[in-house]
């Protein structure tokens, strides 16, 4: 047990703790003067729950989890299908309003963990240093099934998040240049196809795409959100307006300022300096994760850690880009900072896997 | 342990390192993005943030009042509330509509239409759904602040015209600034500002309108003010203007014009001060102070009776026999015809192969009798001998055919024909026969009531023509001198005295006043202005004119009255007499100003206390 504690990645935990602390502080600043005052305590509870979860997961040998990859995968898929059927018949389409929507969200958060495990298992079985087309195709299929099901919910954000795990795995497994090129071209072709399919999208999705392309035309819709976020970030300047003093944040111009747009709120109050600290903390987190992967005992462990890295990195990239208007609003939170129970819990569970891999390297 | 766990190989470290480098690159790119916003464009976004949270709420400056010459209020402003609909949140509006409909009595369809019309305006700009809120409306909005956040009250200054239609055409009206005016104003006006649209409201708009103040407040994203105002710049009220109008005379004139169509101008020929001005039919400017419904506006504009026209300065009509004063002055001043010239009037006369009629067979007529009895035949002959250009010269010199320069917008010039005019407009030579018609104020001659008032006043004052004006103590009043010999003035004014006071005068002694030398000249114009008649598309009875003044020489008051369709000028004379009498009654209370014969009882007592209805 003593050794167990000693083997924890305390550097990683310190970085995570710093990010969480900044998040809780900013949630307090954003909501203390509103009807939502006290949210920071609930976030603290989620962090506590997450820490316990992380500790528990770190005690389970990841090989045990990877052994069960197939049943876990099937369980995940079946759950998604069930939720889709029940959810549709019982709660309609607006997932964020209905109680069932909360459940949906949890299932898709769980799916992130499942896909990390399943792909880690899959890629670790590739014996050569090069990824064959057949292997790539199978891995892609494994990923696209849950992606499709989550898209159906519909939750574009979470669906998208699964893809980087596949990409990361494929790159590490030694994808061939021509396959990579074909993949990129296919993705490129998907954009015009998606453009033609946009009439099949939900109205709110259509609007998000429209407003991303023409933000100035929609002063109070999603474009308004991006604009207000940019105003918050830009007006923060180099040094920021000070804790609790951002007008965009305090007067409610920044949309969901305690969650998806928490980075905008922080950028306004803490300035470019604050953003630097946050992004460097995330970079430190990523580099520390890669370091853990490098030191992992086996391929499977490496893939597990890199899967976690891919999802966290993707979250940070997409969320930060959205806040400064480089990407459309997709509802992807900033991990560990944005208020939210299931997303915070996911990150800690994922980090539990990483801890487990790290400790595994001393076990024989 | 399953075979796949055998860690015989590891992922090449290079591929992992690639992920590290990529992460560093991505973070650098993101930081560049933040740098652009937070450092490069920081001031731009600071401005936007400032504009987001700071709202400027105008404090409307009250418009200056209009007072009569004794300081009595003719027009003023009062604070009132308008109800605004905030359009920031369309969904919220839709939810609130039924309650608004019930609470404010504004129909849902009207609201939806207004919202639709304003859909291209910026969202933060609210629309006025009820320009004048009652106390009950205000209470409704105040008590539903929580559940109807889309409603807001705005204090505004409303124009009030306590006497309604009285002086409406002179005073004019106010309205929302037009798009053209907005463009011209160079940022001075905002949409929805109230400006003078017609009459004195427009002429003296710069004096009357004050400077709006401004309240700076912090608002949240819902647009609700938070905390105390940051700054208050108080409004500077507009300045009041004092008019030359005498409310008492105005009330008398107005009463006499009830149910009639026409105009009246009373002025002091010494100073050019307008004492009263009437135009009928008219409108109620209070209707304009609030937003006027489109339908009603269209009706006012297309009404063939043209209620928006100020006939005192815009009706261009044939003066009829009043023009004979111009003819007599021209004849005596030009000396083209001897002063003792006489004509035998058999009731008609033939010129250029056409018979021209007279009312009566006047027999032997000299210049005095020609004016008193208004003998057409005498003036036909005078006109024939003077010729059109001499007539035209004198008419112009006496102030006809061009603007008097009164301080009102849209004055019309009238028209005095001449050889040059015919050639310019009709491209033919002047027909000498036309001169005969012109001699009795018919044909192409067109004048406005105010021109006639100024002309008669000037002739009776020895050729001193003062610019008429409505602004009291206006330092820029121009006086035009066209000296008329004493003899001419004497002959002409004696003639006009005779019109009122001699047995064969055209007013048949009906309007004689005791103790006052009340004089005047009748006019009966057979046609109206061509354009107006065309617009009406019907034949109307002759227009009656009477221009009266007192005393005979250097008059203190001159009153020109026109009653369209009156039939005879003599029917108009009592109106003028009433105004002149009221003037004297006020100025010289000890003078027994009464009708010489008890023709029409009009107690001066209720002239002053004429009925006035307050809105």
Interface residues (C-beta under 8 A of the other chain):
Chain A: X63 X66 X67 X121 X124 X125 X127 X129 X168 X171 X172 X173 X174 X219 X220 X228 X230 X231 X232 X233 X234 X235 X236 X237 X238 X247 X248 X251 X252 X253 X267 X271 X272 X275 X276 X279 X280 X282 X283 X286 X287 X290 X293 X294 X296 X297 X298 X299 X300 X302 X303 X306 X309 X313 X317 X320 X321 X324 X326
Chain B: X1 X2 X4 X5 X6 X7 X9 X10 X11 X12 X13 X15 X16 X17 X18 X19 X20 X23 X24 X26 X27 X30 X31 X33 X34 X35 X36 X37 X38 X39 X41 X42 X44 X45 X46 X48 X49 X50 X52 X53 X88 X89 X90 X122 X123 X218 X219 X220 X221 X222 X226
